């Protein structure tokens, strides 16, 4: 795949992210995904999130899963582009937009967070889109940061509501055995990119 094309898609993605943060509306990002794309991440070994298709990505991954996180931002710190395998990995920091009075800094979810994307040509014309995405983040640090914000009495009503929900009952949340798509991205799960065989 042409590296310049992937770099162009990534530049568009970064710009759209900034716009989404500014407007508090992540839904338009769904237009960058393939119609049958999958997007998932793990909360615990037996609780996963998975959206299948552009509509679920828009409604769940970029909708209900972002509820209560208004003002939060996800600043990409580094990017790795693999034009041979048509993949992009972006490493981001997740910060709350809420200042900790004790430090003068924003509350931040520590640990390395990131997104792993598979890139594919658009079937209906020129350009590229994301065929799949998998995220990772530090759940323990997430819980700690949320609780620190609550203890400081700085949590928004939306964040408090989010924290009160039973995760597994939310749209797109599945037990491992019930996942509608593979934990590893489909072509990776199929063994298309194996770089070291298991012993």
C-alpha positions as CSV (number, residue, x, y, z in Angstrom):
1,X,0.0,0.0,0.0
2,X,1.2,3.5,-0.7
3,X,2.7,5.1,2.4
4,X,1.8,8.6,1.4
5,X,-1.9,7.6,1.2
6,X,-1.8,6.1,4.7
7,X,-0.1,9.3,5.9
8,X,-2.8,11.3,4.3
9,X,-5.5,9.2,6.0
10,X,-3.7,9.6,9.3
11,X,-3.5,13.3,9.0
12,X,-7.2,13.4,8.3
13,X,-7.9,11.2,11.3
14,X,-5.9,13.5,13.6
15,X,-7.7,16.6,12.3
16,X,-11.1,14.9,12.7
17,X,-10.2,14.0,16.3
18,X,-9.4,17.6,17.2
19,X,-12.6,18.7,15.7
20,X,-14.6,16.0,17.6
21,X,-12.9,17.1,20.9
22,X,-13.7,20.7,20.2
23,X,-17.3,20.1,19.3
24,X,-17.9,17.3,21.9
25,X,-19.3,15.1,19.1
26,X,-17.3,12.0,18.2
27,X,-19.9,10.5,15.8
28,X,-18.6,12.0,12.6
29,X,-15.4,9.9,13.0
30,X,-17.5,6.9,12.0
31,X,-17.3,8.0,8.4
32,X,-13.6,7.0,8.3
33,X,-14.5,3.3,9.0
34,X,-15.5,0.6,6.5
35,X,-19.1,-0.3,6.4
36,X,-18.3,-3.7,8.0
37,X,-15.4,-2.6,10.2
38,X,-15.0,-3.9,13.7
39,X,-13.8,-1.9,16.7
40,X,-13.2,-3.4,20.1
41,X,-11.2,-3.3,23.4
42,X,-11.0,-5.3,26.6
43,X,-12.3,-4.2,30.0
44,X,-11.6,-7.4,31.8
45,X,-10.7,-10.9,30.5
46,X,-14.4,-11.7,30.5
47,X,-15.9,-8.3,29.6
48,X,-15.1,-6.9,26.2
49,X,-16.5,-4.1,24.0
50,X,-17.1,-4.8,20.3
51,X,-18.9,-2.7,17.7
52,X,-19.5,-4.4,14.3
53,X,-20.2,-2.2,11.4
54,X,-20.1,1.6,10.8
55,X,-23.5,2.1,12.4
56,X,-22.6,0.4,15.7
57,X,-19.2,2.2,15.7
58,X,-21.0,5.5,15.4
59,X,-23.7,4.7,17.9
60,X,-21.8,2.8,20.5
61,X,-18.0,3.2,20.3
62,X,-18.2,6.9,19.4
63,X,-21.6,7.5,21.2
64,X,-22.5,5.7,24.4
65,X,-18.9,4.8,25.2
66,X,-17.9,8.4,25.1
67,X,-20.8,9.6,27.3
68,X,-19.6,11.2,30.5
69,X,-16.2,12.0,29.0
70,X,-17.0,15.4,27.7
71,X,-13.9,17.6,27.8
72,X,-11.5,14.6,27.9
73,X,-8.9,14.5,25.2
74,X,-6.7,11.8,23.6
75,X,-3.5,13.4,22.4
76,X,-1.5,11.1,20.1
77,X,2.1,11.0,21.3
78,X,3.7,8.8,18.6
79,X,2.6,6.9,15.5
80,X,3.9,3.8,13.8
81,X,2.9,3.3,10.1
82,X,3.4,-0.1,8.5
83,X,2.7,0.4,4.8
84,X,3.7,-3.2,4.0
85,X,0.9,-4.7,6.2
86,X,-1.4,-1.7,5.9
87,X,-1.5,-0.9,9.7
88,X,-1.2,2.1,11.9
89,X,-0.6,2.2,15.6
90,X,-1.2,5.4,17.5
91,X,-0.1,5.9,21.1
92,X,-2.2,8.4,23.1
93,X,-2.4,10.0,26.5
94,X,-5.9,10.3,28.0
95,X,-6.4,13.4,30.0
96,X,-9.6,14.8,31.6
97,X,-9.6,18.5,30.9
98,X,-10.1,18.8,34.7
99,X,-7.3,20.3,36.8
100,X,-6.0,18.6,40.0
101,X,-5.7,21.4,42.5
102,X,-2.9,19.5,44.3
103,X,-0.6,19.4,41.2
104,X,-2.0,22.1,38.9
105,X,-2.0,19.4,36.2
106,X,-4.9,17.7,34.4
107,X,-6.1,14.4,35.8
108,X,-4.6,11.8,33.5
109,X,-5.1,8.1,33.1
110,X,-1.6,6.8,33.5
111,X,-0.1,3.9,31.5
112,X,0.3,3.7,27.7
113,X,-3.0,3.8,25.8
114,X,-3.3,3.3,22.1
115,X,-5.2,2.3,19.0
116,X,-4.2,-0.3,16.4
117,X,-5.8,0.2,13.0
118,X,-6.1,-1.9,9.8
119,X,-6.2,0.2,6.6
120,X,-8.0,-0.8,3.5
121,X,-9.0,0.9,0.1
122,X,-12.5,2.3,0.0
123,X,-14.6,0.0,-2.2
124,X,-16.6,2.8,-3.7
125,X,-13.9,5.2,-4.9
126,X,-10.5,6.6,-4.2
127,X,-9.0,6.9,-0.7
128,X,-8.6,4.7,2.3
129,X,-10.6,3.8,5.4
130,X,-10.2,1.8,8.6
131,X,-11.2,-1.9,8.2
132,X,-10.7,-2.6,12.0
133,X,-9.5,-1.0,15.2
134,X,-8.5,-2.4,18.5
135,X,-7.7,-0.2,21.6
136,X,-5.8,-0.8,24.8
137,X,-5.6,1.1,28.0
138,X,-4.8,0.6,31.7
139,X,-8.2,-0.2,33.4
140,X,-6.7,0.0,36.9
141,X,-5.4,3.5,36.2
142,X,-8.7,4.5,34.7
143,X,-10.6,3.5,37.8
144,X,-8.1,5.2,40.0
145,X,-8.3,8.5,38.1
146,X,-12.1,8.4,38.0
147,X,-12.2,7.9,41.7
148,X,-9.6,10.7,42.3
149,X,-11.8,13.1,40.4
150,X,-14.9,12.0,42.4
151,X,-13.0,12.4,45.7
152,X,-12.0,15.9,44.7
153,X,-15.7,16.7,44.0
154,X,-14.8,17.6,40.4
155,X,-16.8,14.8,38.6
156,X,-19.4,16.0,36.1
157,X,-22.9,14.6,36.3
158,X,-22.2,12.7,33.1
159,X,-19.1,11.0,34.6
160,X,-20.9,10.1,37.8
161,X,-23.7,8.6,35.7
162,X,-21.2,6.6,33.6
163,X,-19.6,5.2,36.7
164,X,-22.9,4.1,38.1
165,X,-23.7,1.9,35.1
166,X,-23.4,-1.9,35.1
167,X,-20.8,-2.3,32.3
168,X,-21.8,-5.7,31.0
169,X,-25.4,-4.5,30.5
170,X,-24.4,-1.7,28.2
171,X,-24.7,-1.8,24.4
172,X,-21.7,-3.5,22.8
173,X,-20.5,-5.2,26.0
174,X,-20.0,-8.9,25.8
175,X,-18.7,-11.9,27.7
176,X,-15.7,-13.3,25.9
177,X,-17.6,-16.4,24.7
178,X,-20.3,-14.2,23.1
179,X,-18.1,-11.7,21.2
180,X,-19.5,-11.1,17.7
181,X,-15.9,-10.5,16.3
182,X,-12.5,-11.8,17.3
183,X,-10.5,-10.1,20.1
184,X,-7.5,-9.9,17.7
185,X,-8.4,-8.2,14.5
186,X,-9.9,-10.7,12.0
187,X,-7.0,-11.0,9.6
188,X,-4.5,-11.2,12.5
189,X,-6.7,-13.8,14.2
190,X,-6.7,-15.7,10.9
191,X,-2.9,-15.8,11.0
192,X,-2.2,-13.6,8.1
193,X,0.5,-11.6,9.8
194,X,2.3,-14.2,12.0
195,X,5.9,-13.2,12.5
196,X,6.9,-15.9,15.0
197,X,5.3,-19.3,15.2
198,X,4.5,-20.6,18.6
199,X,6.7,-23.3,20.0
